[in-house]
Amino acid sequence: MKVSVRLHHNSPRVCVDTGKGTYDVGVFSSILAESSHSLKHNTHNALSLKNIELDPDNFISSEGALESLQKVKILLSDFLENKDPGLLELAKVDKNAPFFPPIRKPPLMYGLAGNCPQTWRQAGTLIPNYPVGYTRPWKSLSSHKGRVLLDENVTSFRCAVELGVVIGREAFQVSKAEALDYVYGYVCVNDMISNHWKAFTEVSSPNGNPDFKELLITSYYGRGTDGFAPVGPYIISKGDVGDPYNLMMFTRQNGVQRDRSYTNAMVVGIENTIEYLSRSITLYPGSIIHMGTMGIDGITIPEDIKLGHDDFVEVEIEKIGILRTYFEDRRKSAK
């Protein structure tokens, strides 16, 4: 199932993509309330979905949301195949309608750092067997085809494709063996980092040459910059993705491929990460864990390269989607 949050009837709405179009879940449920008497199939599902409203900030947190979405998918197919699709016109979302992050306010946004062997080999340190990582504030999230502000403090910055894991059930002290049972689906994340924070580390380091872990710590500030965590466009349910360790990932700049990687390169897997984090942190539905860079640690946009209105970076994950980001470049250093 493909779930997104789109602008429809002048507000953010939870939507389902059927392959034949994108439909507003709430509006569709209202249509059902008026036409359920004419349904020959799935009448019980139709009656249970009357006037359903899912929270666009975190649709997974809505009571019974996942069960309702599954019923919506079945009933939409029924309408499209067996009835007049014209009944759904009010629920159909324009293909050019703007996207929002599919979870606008995740209870937790946790990113893994250095989660592939190459990163640690280059650093010359031991590879950790636990999820080294950081949290991000809500304001760092941005949407598919959104425009991220590069303010005057930003110098060079990095973009990297990462697999986002979306929690579907409340998880606390979950074992590795059952961890995937708590996953709802997967989403594309562009892990952007502003590098201007490195200067603080270089000044404070005794010899002016900070080590890898010092740089890693200051990178958390750059990652928390407003808009520097593009997410979307869709959350794909785990059943439709299959093996999360068998997905190709790509990063492109203006359509030119700059990085290619593979999710099987993770040092700490999804199950281990959920087990470690849930030992002391309750993972609520809608939390997003992005699993780190698997390739060359993303692509860097130099500080002296001015980005125009139509320049973009695109990240893609096989079976999950393509996430595009535009920029408003106000950097002092860009020419």
N, C-alpha and C positions, 0 to 999 in steps of 0.2 A: 504494500500500500504506500502511496505517495501522499504525504500530508504537507501542506504549506500554510502560511499566513499571508493573505493578499488583501489589497485595498478593494473593497466592494461596497457599494452603497455608502461611500464616503467614510468608511471605518475599517480597521483591521479585522479580518474574518478568517476563521479556520476553514480550510478548504481541502477537498480530496480530488486528486487527479485520476481520471478513469482511463486515460489513453484516448478518449474521445472528447475530452474537455475537462475543465476544472470547475468544481461546483462548491458553492457555499453551503456548509453543513447545516447551519442554522436556518437559512432560507429554505433549503430542501426539506427540513423537518416540518416547516410550516406548510409547505405544499402537501406533505403527507397527511397532515391533520385534516386537510380539506378533501383529499382524494382516497383515503384509506378504504372507504366503503367500496371503491371500485376495484381494489386489488384482488386478483384471483389467487396470488401466491404471496407468501411471506406476510400475511396479515398480522400475525403476532408481533413480528419485528417492527412493522409499520406503526402499530399502536404504541409500542414501547418507546418510539422515537419522537413522539409529538413534541414540537417546540423545544427541542434540545438546543442549548447554548453552551459552547465550549469557550473557555477563557483564552483569548488570543495571546496573553502574556505567557501562559503555560498550559496548553490544552490538555496535557497529560495529567495535570493536577485536578482537573474537573472530575467529579465523582462519576464513575462508570464510563469514562471517556473512551477507553480502548475498546470496550465491548460495543459501545454505541457506534464507533467508527467502522468496526467490522460489519455491523448491520447496515450502516449507510452504504458501504461498498456493495453489498449484496443487492440492496434495494435500488441503488442507482443503476446497476446492471439490468435489473428487472425492468425499470422504466425505459431505459435506452433501447432495450431489445424487444419488449412486448407492448409498449404503449407509445403514445404520441410524445416524442422528445420535446415538442413545443411547450408542454406543461412545465418544463424545467428552465425555460428562458430566464425567469426571474432569479433562479439560483445559479445560472451559468456565469462564470467570471470571465471577463474580457482577457484574451491571451496576452495583452500588453499591460494588464493591471500591475502596478508596482508590488514588489515583494517586501515583506518584513522578515527579520530572522524568524525561523519557524518556532523557536522558543525565545520570546523576547526578554523574559526575566527568569533565567534558570536558577534554581535554588543554589546550585554550585556550578561554576565553570572552572574546571581543573585541567591544566595542560601538563603533559609530561615533557621534560627536557632531556636531551641526550639519550633518547630511547632507541638508538641503533648503534651497533659496534663501531662504525666509522667515526662517529663523534668522539668517542672516548679514546680510540687509537690515536687520532690526531692530537688529542689533549695530552697524551702520554700518561694517563692515570688509569687506575683499575676500573673495570666496568661494574657499576652497582647492580645489585639484584633486587632492588626495590624501586618504586616509582618516584624518582626525583621529579619535583614539579612545583607548580605555582597556581594561584587562583587569579581570576580576572573579575573586575566589576562589570555590572550590567552595561554601563555606558561604553564599554569597549566593543560591544557587539554591533555589527552593521549587517546590511542585507545584500542579497544578490542584486547586482547592477546598481548598488549604492555608490555614493561618492564620499570618499574618506578625506577629511581635511588633513593636509600636511602643513602644520603651522610653522611659524618662523623659527621655532626651536628645533625642529626635526632636521637632521642632516641626512646621512644615508639611512636606508631602511631595508628590511628584508621581508620577503613573502615566501611562504612555504605551505605546501599542501599537507593536511593532516586528517586522519580518520577520526571523526567525532562519534563517540558512543553515547547514546541517549538512554538514560535510566527510565524504566517503565514502572517499577514497583519500589516501595520503600525498602532500603537495604541497610541492615545493621548486623555486623559480625557474620557476614556471609562467607561460606567456604568457597574455595576455588572450584570445587566440583559443581556447585549450584549457581555460580556467579552469572553465567549467561542467561539463566532463567529470569534475571532481574533486568535484562536489557530489552528495551522496546525496539530500537532500530539504530540506524547510522545516518550521519550527515557529513557534508564537506565542511571543513574549517580551513581558512587561510590564516596561518599563524604569522601575523605581522609584528615586526619589532623595529622600533626607532632606536638607532644606535647612538644618539647624542648623549645618552646616560653613561656611555663608556668613559667620557671625559672625567666624570666624578671619580670613577674607580682609578683612573690613571693618576689623578692628582693625589688621592689618598694612599695609594700604594707606596710603601717605603722606597722602592727603587724605580718607581714609575713604570713598572712592568707587571701589571696584575696577572695572577694566574687564572686558569680556566674557570675555577669555581667562583672567584671574585667577579669575573665578567658575567657568569651565569646569573648570579644574584642580582646585579644591576639590570640585567636584561628584563627582569620581571616588571620593572617600572616602564620600560619601553613597550612591553606587551600590554600593559594596562591603559595605554593611551586611548582616548575616545576614538571609537570606530576601528581600532586595530585588531578586531577579531571578527572578520566577515564570516557569516554562517549561513548555510542554505544550499540551494533554494528549497530543497525538500528534505524531510526526514523519510527514509525508506525503512519499512518494517523489516526486522531481521530475517523473517522467512523469505522475503523477496531478494535478499542479498546473498544468503547462503554463507559460505565460509568467509569470515572477515579477514582471514590470513592469506587469501588468494586473490587480492585485488591490485591491479596496476593503478598508479597515481602519477599525475602529470602537473607541472607548473609551466604556464606559458606567459610570455609578455608580448602583447599586441599580436597574438596568434602564433608566435614563434616558440616552439618548445625549448625550454631552458633546463628542465629537470624531469627525470623519470625515475620512479622508485616503486617499491613493492611492499605491501603490508606485512609480508612474512619476515621482514628484517627487524621486527620489534625485539628488543632485549627483554622487556617486561611486557607480558601479554595482557590482554583484556581481563582474563580471569584473575590473574595475580594482582592486577591493579585494583580491581573491585574488592578482592579479599583484603589487601593491605589497607586501603582507604576506609573500608567499612568496619575495621577493627575499632576505630574510635570516632569516626565521622558517620552520621546517618546520611545516606545518599537518598534524597527525596526524588520522587518522580519528576522528570523534566531536567534533572541535572545532566550536564554534558561533560564528558571526559574526552579530551582530544589527545591522541596517543603519541604525538611527537613526529618529528621529521624522519623519514626513512631513507632519504637520498643524500644529496650533497649539502644538506642543511639549507635548502631553499635558494632563492636568487636574491642578490643585493642590487638595489637601485642606487647608483652613486649620488653623492650629495650635490654634484655640480651638473647633473642632468635634469633639465626642466621637463616636467611632464605636462602635456597638453590636455585639453578637454576630452579628447577621444582616446587617449592612451589608457590601457587597462592591463591588469594582471588577471589571469584565469587559472583556477585550480580545478582539476577533474579527478574523480575517483570512479573507477569502473563499477557499474551497476548502481551507483548512487547519484551521480550528476556532475554538472559543471557550474561552478560558482565564479562569477565575474565581478571585479571591483574596479571602479574608476576613481580618479583623484582630483582634489582641488589643491594645487601645488602653490603654497605661499612661502616655501623655504627661502631663507636669506641666501643660502649657498647655491641654489639652483640658478642657472643662467638662461 
